[in-house]
């Protein structure tokens, strides 16, 4: 398995928001551009201890976090030592509704795990997998999609061109202009990278100005201008959301604020035992 970042702080923020967006919505088609695996075996890495481990142990300090769809979905999995990937979370939340699922990934083993997981959930007839670069494959689908579609774009690097020259920022913008509900997660390691991505997002904002949109980041206070002092998985990350309908902006903003509260005294312990102040702060970009 090539994916090693699961369960870190980036996953906590990403999936907390994703589950909130999918709860109570009438999604007919769910698409994920970088799907990865159905589920992962937690192996107690420093990133997992700081991410899903710390969140699970301290979510009770923020009542809304403990009552979130995300917490309710992952807790039974954590009790078994597993962490469900975002495709699994989407299928568990939307599987009882009339929703179809389309998953892209260049890793054929990851897609096979999704087909196996869908079979366990009784969703084999509602899942389609595509073993291709989604910067090329997904835009071809956009004309056929409507406001009942939801796309989760999760590439990490949103400004790096794919095989056909498109970036994931290009993909997000095209889908958002069509009126499709979109959520894009992105990560950064330094403040310089953060500023570059913020400029890119704000530059593209006028292209989907008619849609409701939101962009909120969580950042470790230990982040630096141009170097990485320690590696908790990601030093900062954001979610950019756009859609034709109402976005639960207030609740998502509350989640970001509550994460900063429960992580106020958090410490990240590296592989050699060195400890770092790992408190968070949040920032609204849009």
Secondary structure, DSSP 4 states (H G I P E B T S, - for coil): -----TTSHHHHHHHHHHHHHHTT---SEEEESS---SEEE----HHHIIIIIHHHHHGGGSHHHHTSHHHHHHHHHHTTTEEE-HHHHHHHHHTTSS-EEEEE-S-HHHHHHHHHHHHHTT-GGGEEEE-S-HHHHTTTTGGG--TTEEEEEEEE-TTS--TTS--HHHHHHHHHHTT-EEEEEEEESSHHHHHHHHHHHHHHHGGGTTSEEEEEEEEETT--SSS-S--SS-SEEEEEEEESS---HHHHHHHHHHHHHHTTT-EEE-TTS-EEE--EEEEE--
